[in-house]
Structures are given as C-alpha cells and as structure tokens.
Amino acid sequence: MDSKSRSYMAVAIVAGAIFALGLGVRQSQALFIGPINSSTGIGYASISFAFAVGQLMWGIAMPVAGALADRYSARIVMVIGALLVSLATMLTPLAHSTAALVVLIGLFAAIGAGAMGPGLIMSALARWVPEAKRSVATGIVNAGGSFGQFTVIPLAGLFIGLTGWQPAMVIMGVISLAAIPAILWVTQSAPVSAVAPAKAGAQSSLKDAVSTAFRDPSFLLLTAGFFTCGFHVAFIATHLPGVVALCGLPTAVSAWSLALIGLFNIFGSLWVGKFVTGRRMKTTLAGIYFARALIILVFFFSPKTTLTFLLFAAAIGFSYLSTVPPTIGLVIKFFGPRYVATLFGMVMLSHQIGGFLGAYLGGKAFEATGSYDWMWFADIALCLFAAAIHLPIREAKPVALAAAAT
C-alpha cells in the first residue's frame, strides 16, 4: 500500500470514528426510553414522539448544516454539532415533561447529530479521496458508525446497570466530546495533490446545484427510496427493545440485538463499499431493499426466541445502513463532490421523514393495538416499493471508474 493509500485510509478511519461516536451515542438513547418512562411517568407515546421529532429534525438539520458547511466551514458546523449532542445528552435526566424531552432529544441532540452527520463527514473526506477510491472510503466511514453502535450501545447498557440511567446519560454525553479532536483533524486542509478535481459540468453555485437536483428525476427517485430506509431503521432502533419486552425476553436481548445490528452493518458497509466499485449502484440498492423485505418477512413468522432476535439482528444489520455508500455515491456521480453535504442532506431529509413516521407510528401502533404487527407489514411493503423505484434511475455504466480503481 503506497503513502497516498495510507493517507486516504487514515482519514477514512478517523472520519469513521466521528460517525461512530455520533451514531453510537444517539442510537443508545433507545435504551433509556423505559427508564425515562418509569422515572417520569410521561408515557410511552409521548417519549416516542420526542424521539420521532428527533428523527425529523436530524433530517432537517443535515441539508441546512450542509449548506452552512459548503458556504462557510465544515469544521465550525461539526464542532458545534458535537457540543450540542453532548450538552443535550447530559441534560436529559433533568427533563420531566414531554416539552423538555422534545427540546433536548428532539431538537438539540438531533440538530447536533445532523451537524456532524454523514453528509458533512463525506464532504470533508471527498477532499482527500480520489473518485476511484471514494466508495471504499464511504464504506469505511459507514462501518465506523456501525462499530460505534456495536460498542457504544452495550457500553450504555453497562452504565445503566452500574450507575442508573441518569448518571449513564451524563457519561454518554461526556464520551461524545471525543468526536471534537477527530473533527479538527479530518477538517484540516487536504494536501493539494489529494484534493479531488471538480467534476466536469458541476454546478457553479449551491443554488444551481439544488435547482438542478430538484429537476433531476433520478435524484428524486433516489430521495423517495431513502424514505423507506429511514422508516424501518428508526422503527427498529426505537422500538426493537419494546418488541423484545413484549415477547417476555430480558433487556439484555435488546442491547445485544442492537449491538449485533451495528456489528453486522460493519461487514455490510465494508462489503458494499467494495462491491459497488465498478458496478451499478442503483441495482445494488434495489437488491438491498428487496433482501430487507425477505428478512423482515421471515422474522415476522418465526417464533420469537432469543436466537431469533439475534439472527434477525445479524441479517438486518448486514443491510441496515449499507444503503448509505451507494446512495452517497450516486449523489456524487450525479453532481460531483462540491455540494455533496447539502445534496446528500436533502436525501437524508427524506430518510428522516421516514424515520419520524417509523419512530412515532411504532409507539402509536403499540398503544392502539398492543402489538407492532402492522408496522412490520408496512416495513415489507415499503422495502418492495423502494426496490422497484431504484430500477428506473439513470446511471451511467461505471466503466471508467472501474478502470481507474484497478
């Protein structure tokens, strides 16, 4: 491996560490839903609403933060985001009303996470990584987020058991501050030789880029498909502990299931980052969504034992966020890397609108019916829908990219 390859790899790994801390701390919040409800009596649906607002605000924050980063400085935006995540997490134990939870979890933590989300991370990374290696680097970053989920969520569960949920949240807030030095390193100026050249025909301004994207049917189809990913990722991340409890299984099954999702998404992210190099990304995305539909269908009709949950977590984890590298890859392929933070942020907004509905409707469904059955069927239907609408996307054959990568 030459020195430039080592440089790309180092930046991708550190960028993955940022995503690991941001995603891990944020996803670990699902473990606190039960303790928050028991301590405050706010109600499961109200707490789910705060988490649902967080899903939506995370999506809204990303294109706004991306535009600010593209116009001013990714470094400043991302550092502020890390501080917001830390502060909101540490203050959540003081929240004793729905409004307070909405402000802390739904607004501050979500906006902070959006400001250090994958769009901004990949925007910073794109300055270091040439096009031929970008899919692999994106897979590494995405795997880093999954590694954070695999390590941080069980750590949060351990802290809850050792210290109680309130001190555990404070500890998680402190841990999230470790993202700041990584942000400062990744957002330093890239060497001139490493800066990716501008894409031919790329838009000269942010306004032109956004306008062009909204007129592009392929971009709109990609954005619509990502709605599905947000819906079921948020539903599973928020309500899988509730599904486990409904089946009479111990809390440890929830923690390990969420952790296994993160672990196997590491493998899925690394695999898809390598797999899409030289291949059609739209076909890969269609296959991932179709596979998810089959996985959920098998899980729904299987007996709900500890082994079933762990196998489901491993299977769904392999495809869980493996949609991100090819989705970012298509955005960059369509429009170039210059405004990827904003444009991918727009795609993520659709993802998080789905996330809002997945998190909120999961709580409403449980309160109304005492089960999550109809949510699982909605997941299956949406996965099939997403698989179908990716096929008409117009994507050039990646012949040149494949040749450059060899």
C-alpha positions, 0 to 999 in steps of 0.5 A: 500500500503506497503513502497516498493509500495510507493517507486516504485510509487514515482519514477514512478511519478517523472520519469513521470514528466521528460517525461512530461516536455520533451514531453510537451515542444517539442510537443508545438513547433507545435504551433509556426510553423505559427508564425515562418512562418509569422515572417520569411517568410521561408515557410511552407515546409521548417519549416516542414522539420526542424521539420521532421529532428527533428523527425529523429534525436530524433530517432537517438539520443535515441539508441546512448544516450542509449548506452552512458547511459548503458556504462557510466551514465544515469544521465550525458546523461539526464542532458545534454539532458535537457540543450540542449532542453532548450538552443535550445528552447530559441534560436529559435526566433533568427533563420531566415533561414531554416539552423538555424531552422534545427540546433536548432529544428532539431538537438539540441532540438531533440538530447536533447529530445532523451537524456532524452527520454523514453528509458533512463527514463525506464532504470533508473526506471527498477532499482527500479521496480520489473518485476511484477510491471514494466508495471504499472510503464511504464504506469505511466511514459507514462501518465506523458508525456501525462499530460505534453502535456495536460498542457504544450501545452495550457500553450504555447498557453497562452504565445503566446497570452500574450507575442508573440511567441518569448518571449513564446519560451524563457519561454518554454525553461526556464520551461524545466530546471525543468526536471534537479532536477527530473533527479538527483533524479530518477538517484540516486542509487536504494536501493539494495533490489529494484534493479531488478535481471538480467534476466536469459540468458541476454546478457553479453555485449551491443554488444551481446545484439544488435547482438542478437536483430538484429537476433531476428525476433520478435524484428524486427517485433516489430521495423517495427510496431513502424514505423507506430506509429511514422508516424501518431503521428508526422503527427498529432502533426505537422500538426493537427493545419494546418488541423484545419486552413484549415477547417476555425476553430480558433487556439484555436481548435488546442491547445485544440485538442492537449491538449485533445490528451495528456489528453486522452493518460493519461487514455490510458497509465494508462489503458494499463499499467494495462491491459497488466499485465498478458496478451499478449502484442503483441495482445494488440498492434495489437488491438491498431493499428487496433482501430487507423485505425477505428478512423482515418477512421471515422474522415476522413468522418465526417464533420469537426466541432469543436466537431469533432476535439475534439472527434477525439482528445479524441479517438486518444489520448486514443491510441496515445502513449499507444503503448509505455508500451507494446512495452517497455515491450516486449523489456524487456521480450525479453532481460531483463532490462540491455540494455533496453535504447539502445534496446528500442532506436533502436525501437524508431529509427524506430518510428522516421523514421516514424515520419520524413516521417509523419512530412515532407510528411504532409507539402509536401502533403499540398503544392502539393495538398492543402489538407492532404487527402492522408496522412490520407489514408496512416495513415489507411493503415499503422495502418492495416499493423502494426496490422497484423505484431504484430500477428506473434511475439513470446511471451511467455504466461505471466503466471508467471508474472501474478502470481507474480503481484497478 
